[in-house]
């Protein structure tokens, strides 16, 4: 792989234009590990995520990796450069087209406007955008997904699902290069939360972590700050930006720019999962106006929901009550394994104590008339079974975090806040999580 980049590709933009594409150590490390095979010669990893901030060369690297398959696989490789929008998908393909046209590959490949063909093995490399058609049942050998954080609509999720379900047919893979998202309910946000919770995380240093899961074929390398980090720390800047061509002086200018909000700098240049004020799901001034300090009265009808996590994330139990004035009163109790995450209850030892959470839920059933209870089935099936046995009169049901029902509920909650229907007691813990 390193030899292919150095011998077959030349940089096409920037100060290094015309020079051989020599992989940097961090790029070589990731691609070498990602392409590791087992004793039968089959890929170990079929799903890859490489998270780095803006300006670290994601698109050229992805384009070069796609060309490597087009040139080296003998089985008529069917490769795609995919993105959330047509223009973004074209960026990666255009890099591949320029690589092929300006380097030694020009004699081997046929470079068209919309695709690159290899007559020697019958392979093709095309662009695929999530705002175009969605096809299941294909047989791609590789799909490079540029800026996975932008996959937010139902159609874009469908493209990702099609990619994820098709790669196993020809020992293929998908490789996503992306910057961070501040939306934990998005496709990328959901993936990262599950990785943090379900995989063994190797933290090389502050700002760099690796997740390897050979059972599911997932390899993730993430360069970026965490939400609670000091975004003025220049040592963190350097660790979060592994590319040698990202200069500290450029980052200093961006940080000092009056037109660059700190939240935007953190997400774009430090790869931190932070929403800008404009991007926030719930604007905090709107939320603050809805707090009158009153709590939900005991004995009233309520609806309960609880979301689970084992380790990295928090676990929450929430209540909603329709008051006599038609306002929706809400409250929440948050459990965390991390002292730096806003919480009401801290569980020591790095794991959520679900027995403690179950006790709190049972107490709520004693205090209120719980009409319905929805739960996260990934971690709370056992808890739900216990409650169903004790509270048979209550409708208890599972809600998948990435399901349409969850998205509809989030949209209804947002409308309730913006329309002034929701009301809360001013809990600072809940406010901090909304500000995330």
C-alpha positions as CSV (number, residue, x, y, z in Angstrom):
1,X,0.0,0.0,0.0
2,X,2.6,2.7,0.8
3,X,4.6,1.7,-2.3
4,X,1.4,2.2,-4.4
5,X,0.9,5.7,-3.2
6,X,4.5,6.7,-3.6
7,X,5.0,5.1,-7.0
8,X,1.6,5.6,-8.7
9,X,0.2,8.8,-7.2
10,X,1.4,12.4,-7.2
11,X,-0.1,15.3,-5.3
12,X,-2.3,17.4,-7.4
13,X,-3.0,20.4,-5.2
14,X,-1.2,22.6,-2.7
15,X,2.5,23.2,-2.1
16,X,3.3,19.5,-2.7
17,X,1.7,19.4,-6.2
18,X,3.7,17.2,-8.6
19,X,5.5,15.4,-5.8
20,X,5.0,11.7,-5.0
21,X,2.2,10.9,-2.5
22,X,4.2,9.7,0.4
23,X,1.9,8.4,3.2
24,X,2.5,10.1,6.5
25,X,3.1,7.7,9.4
26,X,-0.4,8.0,10.8
27,X,-2.0,7.4,7.3
28,X,0.3,4.4,6.7
29,X,-0.5,3.0,10.2
30,X,-4.3,3.1,9.6
31,X,-4.3,1.7,6.1
32,X,-1.9,-1.1,7.0
33,X,-4.0,-2.2,9.9
34,X,-7.2,-1.8,8.0
35,X,-5.9,-4.1,5.2
36,X,-4.8,-6.8,7.5
37,X,-5.9,-10.3,6.5
38,X,-6.5,-13.6,8.3
39,X,-4.8,-16.9,7.7
40,X,-7.2,-17.6,4.7
41,X,-6.3,-14.3,3.1
42,X,-9.6,-12.7,3.8
43,X,-10.0,-9.2,5.2
44,X,-10.3,-8.8,9.0
45,X,-11.8,-5.4,8.8
46,X,-14.7,-4.6,6.5
47,X,-15.8,-1.4,8.2
48,X,-13.5,1.5,8.8
49,X,-13.8,5.0,10.3
50,X,-11.0,7.5,10.2
51,X,-11.9,10.7,12.1
52,X,-9.6,13.7,11.6
53,X,-10.3,17.5,11.6
54,X,-10.7,19.6,8.5
55,X,-7.6,20.1,6.4
56,X,-5.9,16.8,7.2
57,X,-6.2,15.4,3.7
58,X,-9.2,13.0,4.1
59,X,-10.5,13.2,0.5
60,X,-7.1,12.6,-1.2
61,X,-6.4,9.7,1.1
62,X,-9.8,8.1,0.4
63,X,-9.4,8.7,-3.4
64,X,-6.0,7.0,-3.3
65,X,-7.3,4.0,-1.4
66,X,-10.2,3.6,-3.9
67,X,-7.7,3.7,-6.8
68,X,-5.6,1.0,-5.1
69,X,-8.5,-1.4,-5.3
70,X,-9.3,-0.5,-8.9
71,X,-5.7,-1.2,-9.9
72,X,-4.8,-4.3,-7.8
73,X,-7.9,-6.4,-7.5
74,X,-8.3,-9.0,-10.3
75,X,-12.0,-9.6,-9.9
76,X,-13.5,-6.7,-11.8
77,X,-13.7,-4.4,-8.8
78,X,-16.8,-2.3,-8.4
79,X,-15.8,0.7,-6.3
80,X,-17.7,3.8,-5.2
81,X,-16.9,7.2,-3.8
82,X,-20.0,8.1,-1.7
83,X,-21.1,11.2,0.1
84,X,-24.2,12.8,1.5
85,X,-24.5,15.2,-1.5
86,X,-23.5,15.0,-5.1
87,X,-20.9,17.7,-4.9
88,X,-19.1,16.1,-2.0
89,X,-19.1,12.7,-3.8
90,X,-17.6,14.4,-6.8
91,X,-14.7,15.8,-4.7
92,X,-13.3,12.4,-3.9
93,X,-13.9,11.1,-7.4
94,X,-12.2,14.2,-8.9
95,X,-9.2,13.6,-6.7
96,X,-9.1,10.1,-8.1
97,X,-9.5,11.4,-11.7
98,X,-6.6,13.8,-11.2
99,X,-4.4,11.2,-9.6
100,X,-5.1,8.8,-12.6
101,X,-4.6,11.5,-15.2
102,X,-1.5,13.2,-13.9
103,X,0.5,10.2,-12.6
104,X,1.8,6.9,-14.0
105,X,-1.7,5.4,-13.8
106,X,-2.7,7.4,-16.9
107,X,-1.4,4.6,-19.2
108,X,-3.4,2.0,-17.4
109,X,-6.8,3.6,-16.6
110,X,-9.5,5.2,-18.8
111,X,-10.5,8.4,-17.0
112,X,-14.0,9.6,-17.9
113,X,-16.1,12.5,-16.5
114,X,-18.3,10.3,-14.3
115,X,-16.2,7.2,-13.8
116,X,-12.7,5.6,-14.0
117,X,-12.3,2.3,-15.8
118,X,-9.5,-0.3,-15.7
119,X,-9.7,-2.3,-19.0
120,X,-7.2,-4.8,-17.6
121,X,-9.5,-6.2,-14.9
122,X,-12.9,-4.8,-15.9
123,X,-13.1,-2.6,-12.8
124,X,-14.8,0.7,-12.4
125,X,-14.8,3.6,-9.9
126,X,-17.8,5.8,-9.7
127,X,-19.4,8.5,-7.6
128,X,-22.5,7.8,-5.5
129,X,-24.4,10.5,-3.7
130,X,-27.0,9.9,-1.1
131,X,-29.3,12.5,-2.7
132,X,-29.4,10.3,-5.8
133,X,-30.7,6.8,-6.3
134,X,-30.4,4.2,-3.6
135,X,-29.7,0.6,-4.7
136,X,-29.7,-2.5,-2.6
137,X,-28.5,-5.9,-3.8
138,X,-25.4,-4.6,-5.6
139,X,-21.9,-6.2,-5.3
140,X,-19.5,-3.5,-4.5
141,X,-15.9,-4.3,-3.6
142,X,-15.2,-1.0,-1.8
143,X,-17.1,2.1,-0.8
144,X,-15.3,5.2,0.5
145,X,-17.7,7.4,2.4
146,X,-16.6,11.1,2.6
147,X,-17.8,13.2,5.6
148,X,-20.1,10.6,7.3
149,X,-21.2,13.3,9.7
150,X,-23.3,14.8,6.9
151,X,-25.5,11.7,6.5
152,X,-28.5,13.0,8.3
153,X,-31.6,12.4,6.2
154,X,-33.6,9.1,5.8
155,X,-32.3,8.7,2.2
156,X,-28.7,9.2,3.3
157,X,-29.1,6.7,6.1
158,X,-30.5,4.3,3.4
159,X,-27.4,4.7,1.3
160,X,-25.3,3.9,4.4
161,X,-27.4,0.8,5.2
162,X,-27.1,-0.4,1.6
163,X,-23.3,0.0,1.8
164,X,-23.1,-1.8,5.1
165,X,-25.2,-4.8,4.0
166,X,-23.5,-5.3,0.7
167,X,-19.8,-5.4,1.5
168,X,-19.7,-9.0,2.6
169,X,-20.5,-10.5,-0.7
170,X,-17.0,-10.0,-2.3
171,X,-14.7,-9.6,0.7
172,X,-15.3,-5.9,0.4
173,X,-15.3,-2.9,2.8
174,X,-16.5,0.6,3.4
175,X,-14.2,3.2,4.7
176,X,-15.6,6.4,6.2
177,X,-13.4,9.5,6.6
178,X,-15.1,12.3,8.5
179,X,-15.0,15.2,10.9
180,X,-17.0,15.1,14.1
181,X,-20.7,15.7,14.7
182,X,-22.3,17.4,17.7
183,X,-25.5,15.4,17.2
184,X,-25.4,12.1,19.1
185,X,-28.7,11.1,17.5
186,X,-27.2,11.3,14.0
187,X,-25.9,8.4,12.1
188,X,-22.2,9.1,12.9
189,X,-23.2,10.1,16.5
190,X,-25.0,6.8,17.1
191,X,-22.1,4.9,15.6
192,X,-19.5,6.6,17.8
193,X,-21.6,6.2,21.0
194,X,-21.9,2.5,20.3
195,X,-18.2,2.1,19.5
196,X,-17.3,3.8,22.8
197,X,-19.7,1.6,24.7
198,X,-19.2,-1.8,23.1
199,X,-15.6,-1.9,21.9
200,X,-12.3,-1.9,23.8
201,X,-10.9,1.6,23.4
202,X,-7.1,2.0,23.2
203,X,-6.3,5.6,24.2
204,X,-2.9,6.3,22.8
205,X,-2.8,9.8,24.3
206,X,-5.2,12.6,25.0
207,X,-6.9,13.4,21.6
208,X,-6.2,10.0,20.0
209,X,-8.1,6.7,20.4
210,X,-8.4,3.5,18.5
211,X,-11.2,0.9,18.5
212,X,-10.7,-2.6,17.1
213,X,-13.5,-5.1,16.9
214,X,-12.5,-8.1,14.8
215,X,-15.8,-9.9,15.5
216,X,-17.7,-7.2,13.6
217,X,-14.9,-6.2,11.3
218,X,-14.7,-2.6,12.6
219,X,-11.6,-0.5,12.9
220,X,-11.8,3.1,14.0
221,X,-9.0,5.6,14.5
222,X,-10.1,9.0,16.0
223,X,-8.0,12.1,16.2
224,X,-9.9,14.8,18.1
225,X,-10.6,16.6,21.3
226,X,-13.4,15.7,23.8
227,X,-16.2,18.0,24.7
228,X,-14.7,18.9,28.1
229,X,-11.2,19.6,26.9
230,X,-9.4,22.9,27.0
231,X,-9.7,24.1,23.4
232,X,-7.0,26.7,23.8
233,X,-4.4,24.0,24.5
234,X,-2.0,24.1,21.6
235,X,-0.6,20.7,22.5
236,X,-4.1,19.3,22.0
237,X,-4.3,21.1,18.7
238,X,-1.2,19.2,17.5
239,X,-2.3,15.8,18.7
240,X,-5.8,16.3,17.1
241,X,-4.3,17.3,13.7
242,X,-1.9,14.5,12.8
243,X,-1.0,15.8,9.3
244,X,2.4,17.4,9.3
245,X,1.2,20.0,6.7
246,X,-1.4,21.4,9.2
247,X,0.6,24.3,10.6
248,X,0.2,25.6,14.1
249,X,0.3,29.2,12.8
250,X,-2.8,28.5,10.6
251,X,-4.6,27.1,13.6
252,X,-3.7,30.1,15.7
253,X,-5.1,32.4,13.1
254,X,-8.3,30.4,12.9
255,X,-8.6,30.4,16.7
256,X,-8.1,34.2,16.9
257,X,-10.4,35.0,14.1
258,X,-13.4,37.1,15.2
259,X,-15.5,35.3,12.6
260,X,-14.7,31.8,14.0
261,X,-16.9,30.9,17.0
262,X,-15.1,28.7,19.6
263,X,-17.6,25.9,19.0
264,X,-16.9,25.9,15.2
265,X,-13.1,25.9,15.8
266,X,-13.5,23.0,18.2
267,X,-15.5,20.9,15.8
268,X,-13.9,21.7,12.5
269,X,-10.2,22.1,13.6
270,X,-10.1,19.9,16.7
271,X,-12.7,17.3,15.6
272,X,-14.6,17.8,18.9
273,X,-18.3,16.6,19.1
274,X,-19.6,20.2,19.6
275,X,-22.6,21.9,18.2
276,X,-22.3,25.5,17.1
277,X,-24.9,27.9,18.5
278,X,-26.6,28.0,15.1
279,X,-26.6,24.2,14.9
280,X,-27.9,23.5,18.4
281,X,-31.0,21.2,18.5
282,X,-32.6,23.3,21.2
283,X,-31.5,26.9,21.5
284,X,-30.7,27.5,25.2
285,X,-32.5,30.9,25.5
286,X,-35.7,29.2,24.3
287,X,-35.1,26.4,26.8
288,X,-34.4,28.8,29.7
289,X,-37.7,30.7,29.1
290,X,-39.6,27.5,29.8
291,X,-38.3,26.9,33.3
292,X,-40.5,28.1,36.2
293,X,-39.0,26.0,39.0
294,X,-42.1,23.8,39.6
295,X,-41.9,20.0,39.7
296,X,-44.3,17.3,38.5
297,X,-46.9,16.7,41.3
298,X,-47.0,13.3,42.9
299,X,-49.8,10.9,42.0
300,X,-50.5,12.3,38.5
301,X,-50.4,10.4,35.2
302,X,-47.0,10.4,33.5
303,X,-45.1,8.9,30.6
304,X,-41.7,7.4,31.3
305,X,-38.6,6.8,29.1
306,X,-35.2,5.5,30.0
307,X,-32.1,5.4,27.9
308,X,-29.2,3.1,28.8
309,X,-25.4,2.9,28.6
310,X,-22.9,0.6,30.1
311,X,-19.7,2.7,30.3
312,X,-18.8,5.8,28.4
313,X,-22.1,7.5,27.9
314,X,-24.8,8.5,30.5
315,X,-28.0,6.7,31.4
316,X,-31.2,8.8,31.9
317,X,-34.7,8.3,33.2
318,X,-37.2,10.9,32.1
319,X,-40.8,11.8,32.9
320,X,-43.4,13.8,31.0
321,X,-46.8,14.9,32.3
322,X,-49.6,16.8,30.6
323,X,-50.8,19.4,33.0
324,X,-54.3,20.8,33.3
325,X,-53.2,23.9,31.4
326,X,-52.1,21.6,28.5
327,X,-48.4,22.3,29.1
328,X,-46.1,19.3,29.1
329,X,-44.0,19.2,32.3
330,X,-40.7,17.2,32.0
331,X,-38.0,16.1,34.4
332,X,-35.0,13.7,34.2
333,X,-32.6,11.9,36.4
334,X,-29.1,11.3,34.9
335,X,-26.6,8.6,35.9
336,X,-23.0,8.7,34.8
337,X,-19.8,6.9,35.2
338,X,-17.8,10.0,34.5
339,X,-17.4,12.8,37.0
340,X,-17.0,15.4,34.1
341,X,-20.4,14.6,32.6
342,X,-23.4,16.4,34.1
343,X,-25.3,14.0,36.4
344,X,-27.5,13.5,39.4
345,X,-26.0,10.1,40.4
346,X,-22.3,9.1,39.9
347,X,-21.5,5.4,39.6
348,X,-17.9,4.6,40.4
349,X,-15.9,1.9,38.7
350,X,-16.6,2.8,35.1
351,X,-19.9,0.9,34.7
352,X,-23.5,1.9,35.2
353,X,-25.1,0.1,38.1
354,X,-28.4,-0.9,36.4
355,X,-29.8,-2.3,39.7
356,X,-29.6,1.2,41.1
357,X,-31.4,2.6,38.0
358,X,-34.1,-0.1,38.3
359,X,-34.7,0.9,41.9
360,X,-35.2,4.5,40.8
361,X,-37.6,3.5,38.1
362,X,-39.6,1.3,40.5
363,X,-39.8,4.2,43.0
364,X,-41.2,6.4,40.2
365,X,-43.9,3.8,39.5
366,X,-44.8,4.1,43.2
367,X,-45.0,7.9,43.2
368,X,-46.8,8.4,39.8
369,X,-49.3,6.6,37.7
370,X,-47.1,5.5,34.8
371,X,-49.3,5.0,31.7
372,X,-46.5,4.1,29.3
373,X,-42.8,3.4,29.5
374,X,-40.4,3.3,26.6
375,X,-36.8,2.0,26.9
376,X,-33.6,1.5,25.0
377,X,-33.5,-2.3,24.1
378,X,-29.7,-2.4,23.6
379,X,-29.0,-2.4,27.4
380,X,-32.4,-2.4,29.2
381,X,-34.2,-5.6,28.1
382,X,-33.6,-7.2,31.5
383,X,-34.8,-4.1,33.4
384,X,-37.9,-3.9,31.2
385,X,-38.7,-7.6,31.9
386,X,-38.5,-7.0,35.6
387,X,-40.8,-4.0,35.4
388,X,-43.3,-5.8,33.2
389,X,-43.5,-8.6,35.8
390,X,-44.1,-6.0,38.6
391,X,-46.3,-3.5,36.7
392,X,-48.4,-5.5,34.2
393,X,-51.0,-2.7,33.9
394,X,-48.4,-0.4,32.3
395,X,-47.6,-0.5,28.6
396,X,-43.8,-1.1,28.4
397,X,-42.2,-1.1,25.0
398,X,-38.8,-0.9,23.3
399,X,-37.7,2.1,21.2
400,X,-34.6,1.7,19.0
401,X,-32.5,4.8,19.3
402,X,-32.1,5.1,15.5
403,X,-35.7,4.2,14.7
404,X,-38.4,6.4,13.0
405,X,-40.3,6.5,16.3
406,X,-37.3,8.0,18.1
407,X,-36.8,10.6,15.4
408,X,-40.5,11.5,15.5
409,X,-40.3,11.8,19.3
410,X,-37.3,14.1,19.0
411,X,-39.0,16.3,16.4
412,X,-42.2,16.5,18.6
413,X,-40.1,17.5,21.6
414,X,-38.3,20.2,19.6
415,X,-41.7,21.6,18.4
416,X,-42.9,21.5,22.0
417,X,-40.0,23.6,23.1
418,X,-40.1,26.1,20.3
419,X,-43.9,26.5,20.6
420,X,-43.7,27.0,24.4
421,X,-45.6,23.9,25.3
422,X,-42.9,22.1,27.2
423,X,-42.1,23.2,30.8
424,X,-39.3,22.2,33.2
425,X,-38.1,22.9,36.7
426,X,-34.8,24.6,35.8
427,X,-32.7,21.5,36.4
428,X,-29.1,22.5,35.5
429,X,-28.1,18.9,34.7
430,X,-30.8,18.6,32.0
431,X,-29.8,22.1,30.7
432,X,-26.2,21.0,30.3
433,X,-27.1,17.9,28.3
434,X,-29.2,20.0,26.0
435,X,-26.3,22.4,25.6
436,X,-24.0,19.5,24.5
